[in-house]
């Protein structure tokens, strides 16, 4: 589904989970699109949550816009108005974590609770110039099978969450392929949360649960510790597991917490 924003840009969104459940906005990882909601839809159904997943600017059918956390949050507030949703829980998955916190900073009256699942802090290191092009350039000209063979020549990392859930690995690859048809969103994400943020974490007055994995090498627990020290109403949970175990494997816990808000 696509919403035409007040300034004429397009914002893509998809709905997953329980269509009659409590609304939860999901900010996908980096790079990804709203289709990432399919990876956690079963967990949302079990928790009776209705997921409103949003493709950030530059991803999927969403128009590109200048980098920024606050502006992305404002786009989603406009979406909530269009959907007739008053207050929502917010889930930030990996690279979506800073944007979830931005929602609570920009529009605290619209947010009940926030869960950040292995999200980067402002101390995250930006990708080197040309890294995105080297890794994903040309995806638009590749079939899904060709892209999978190039990006994951040996399949998912052995022992990872996606290796243990091959059905979700296929969804993950399809979503990644869609996300990097152009690299606008990937570059924009890095520019939005690497370095100083355009929101004040002290303005996040809603309850926040930060969840990180001890074995996560992509976004280690130090990022959660950095955020925990700056958020006035946050709890930090460091759990066993790697990146996928936290972002996808613990989604059910996240939605039970958010629906209970």
C-alpha positions in Angstrom: 0.0 0.0 0.0 1.2 3.5 -0.7 0.3 6.8 0.9 0.9 10.2 -0.8 2.3 12.4 1.9 1.5 16.1 2.2 4.6 17.1 0.3 3.8 14.8 -2.6 6.3 12.0 -1.7 5.2 8.3 -1.5 5.4 6.2 1.7 5.0 2.5 1.3 3.6 0.4 4.1 2.3 -3.2 4.6 0.2 -4.8 7.2 1.1 -8.2 8.9 0.0 -10.1 11.9 -3.4 -10.1 13.5 -5.6 -7.7 11.5 -7.8 -7.1 14.6 -4.8 -6.9 17.0 -3.3 -4.0 18.8 -1.3 -1.7 16.3 2.5 -1.8 16.3 4.6 0.2 13.9 7.7 -1.8 12.7 10.8 -0.1 11.5 12.8 -2.7 9.4 16.5 -3.3 9.4 19.2 -2.0 7.1 18.8 -2.6 4.2 15.3 -3.9 3.9 11.7 -2.9 3.1 8.3 -3.1 4.8 8.2 -6.7 3.5 10.5 -7.5 6.5 7.2 -7.7 8.5 6.7 -11.1 6.9 9.6 -12.4 8.9 7.9 -11.6 12.2 4.2 -11.9 11.2 3.7 -15.3 13.0 5.1 -13.8 16.2 2.7 -10.9 15.8 -0.3 -13.2 15.3 0.6 -15.1 18.5 0.8 -11.9 20.4 -2.4 -10.5 18.8 -0.5 -7.5 17.3 -1.3 -5.8 14.0 2.0 -4.8 12.4 2.2 -1.7 10.3 5.5 -2.1 8.6 6.9 1.0 6.8 9.5 1.2 4.0 11.7 4.1 5.0 12.5 6.8 2.3 14.6 5.3 -0.5 13.4 1.7 0.0 10.8 -0.1 -1.9 8.2 2.2 -3.3 8.9 5.0 -0.8 10.3 8.2 -2.3 13.8 9.2 -1.3 14.3 12.2 1.1 17.3 13.8 2.8 18.8 11.9 5.7 17.2 12.2 9.1 15.6 10.4 12.0 13.1 13.0 12.9 11.7 13.5 9.4 11.1 9.8 9.1 9.2 9.8 12.3 7.1 12.7 11.0 6.3 10.7 7.9 5.0 7.8 10.0 2.9 10.2 12.1 1.3 11.3 8.9 0.6 7.6 8.1 -0.9 7.0 11.5 -3.3 9.9 10.9 -4.3 8.5 7.5 -4.9 5.1 9.0 -6.9 6.5 11.9 -4.5 5.1 14.5 -4.1 7.1 17.7 -1.4 5.4 19.8 0.9 2.5 18.8 3.7 0.4 20.1 6.9 0.8 18.1 9.4 -1.9 17.2 12.8 -1.0 15.8 14.7 -3.9 14.2 18.4 -3.5 13.9 19.0 -0.4 11.7 15.4 0.6 12.4 16.1 1.1 16.1 17.1 4.7 15.9 14.0 5.5 13.9 11.8 3.8 16.5 13.4 6.0 19.2 12.8 9.0 17.0 9.1 8.3 16.9 9.0 8.4 20.7 11.0 11.7 20.7 9.0 13.4 18.0 5.5 12.3 18.9 5.4 10.9 22.4 1.7 11.3 22.6 1.3 8.7 19.8 3.6 6.0 21.3 2.9 3.6 24.1 6.1 1.7 24.4 9.2 1.1 22.3 11.3 -2.0 21.7 14.7 -1.7 20.1 16.0 -5.1 18.9 19.8 -4.9 18.4 19.7 -1.3 17.1 22.8 0.8 16.4 23.8 3.8 18.6 25.2 7.1 17.3 28.6 5.5 17.7 28.0 3.1 14.8 30.6 3.3 12.0 29.4 4.3 8.6 30.1 2.0 5.6 33.0 3.1 3.6 32.4 5.0 0.3 31.6 2.6 -2.4 31.0 -0.4 0.0 27.3 -0.5 -0.7 27.9 -0.4 -4.5 30.5 -3.2 -4.2 28.2 -5.4 -2.2 24.8 -4.8 -3.8 25.4 -2.9 -7.0 23.7 -4.3 -10.0 21.0 -6.1 -8.0 18.3 -4.6 -10.2 19.6 -6.4 -13.2 19.8 -9.7 -11.3 17.1 -12.3 -10.9 16.4 -13.4 -7.3 18.2 -16.6 -7.9 21.3 -14.8 -9.2 21.2 -12.3 -6.3 21.0 -15.2 -3.8 23.9 -17.0 -5.4 26.0 -13.8 -5.3 25.1 -12.5 -1.9 25.0 -15.9 -0.1 27.1 -18.3 -2.2 27.2 -20.7 0.8 23.7 -20.0 2.1 23.0 -18.5 5.5 25.9 -18.4 8.0 26.2 -21.8 9.7 24.5 -21.8 13.1 22.7 -18.5 12.5 19.0 -18.0 13.1 18.4 -17.9 9.3 20.3 -21.2 8.9 18.0 -22.8 11.5 14.9 -21.3 9.8 15.3 -21.9 6.0 11.8 -20.7 5.2 12.6 -17.3 6.8 15.9 -17.2 5.0 14.1 -17.3 1.7 11.9 -14.4 2.8 15.0 -12.5 4.1 16.8 -12.9 0.7 13.7 -11.8 -1.3 13.3 -8.7 0.9 17.0 -7.8 0.7 16.9 -8.2 -3.1 13.9 -5.8 -3.2 15.6 -3.3 -0.8 18.8 -2.9 -2.9 17.2 -2.4 -6.3 18.5 1.1 -5.6 20.8 2.1 -2.8 19.2 5.3 -1.7 17.7 3.9 1.4 20.8 2.1 2.5 22.9 5.2 2.1 20.3 7.3 3.8 20.1 5.0 6.8 23.9 5.2 7.4 23.8 9.0 7.0 20.9 9.2 9.5 22.3 7.3 12.4 26.1 7.3 12.0 27.4 10.4 14.0 25.2 13.0 15.8 21.5 12.3 15.7 18.9 15.0 15.0 16.8 14.0 18.0 17.5 14.2 21.7 17.3 10.9 23.5 16.4 12.8 26.7 13.1 13.6 24.9 12.1 9.9 24.8 9.8 9.8 27.8 8.0 6.6 26.9 9.2 3.2 28.3 11.9 1.6 26.1 13.1 -2.0 26.2 16.6 -2.5 24.6 17.4 -6.1 23.7 20.9 -7.1 22.5 22.7 -10.4 21.9 26.0 -11.5 23.6 27.2 -13.1 20.5 26.0 -10.4 18.1 29.0 -9.2 16.0 26.9 -6.9 13.8 25.5 -4.7 16.6 27.2 -5.8 19.9 25.7 -5.0 23.3 27.9 -1.9 23.7 25.4 -0.1 21.5 22.6 -1.0 23.9 24.7 0.2 26.8 25.4 3.5 25.1 21.6 4.0 24.5 20.7 2.8 28.0 22.9 5.5 29.6 21.1 8.2 27.7 17.5 7.2 27.7 15.6 8.3 30.8 13.1 5.4 30.9 14.9 2.4 29.4 15.7 -1.1 30.5 18.5 -3.1 28.9 18.4 -6.9 28.4 21.4 -8.7 27.1 20.5 -12.2 25.9 22.3 -15.2 24.5 22.4 -15.3 20.8 23.5 -13.5 17.6 21.9 -10.8 15.5 19.0 -12.9 14.0 18.2 -14.5 17.4 17.5 -11.1 18.8 15.9 -9.3 15.8 13.7 -12.1 14.6 13.9 -14.9 17.2 12.7 -12.7 20.1 10.0 -10.8 18.1 7.2 -12.6 20.0 8.5 -11.2 23.3 8.7 -7.8 21.8 5.1 -7.8 20.6 3.8 -9.2 23.9 5.5 -6.3 25.7 4.2 -3.7 23.2 0.6 -5.0 23.1 0.6 -4.9 26.9 1.5 -1.2 26.9 
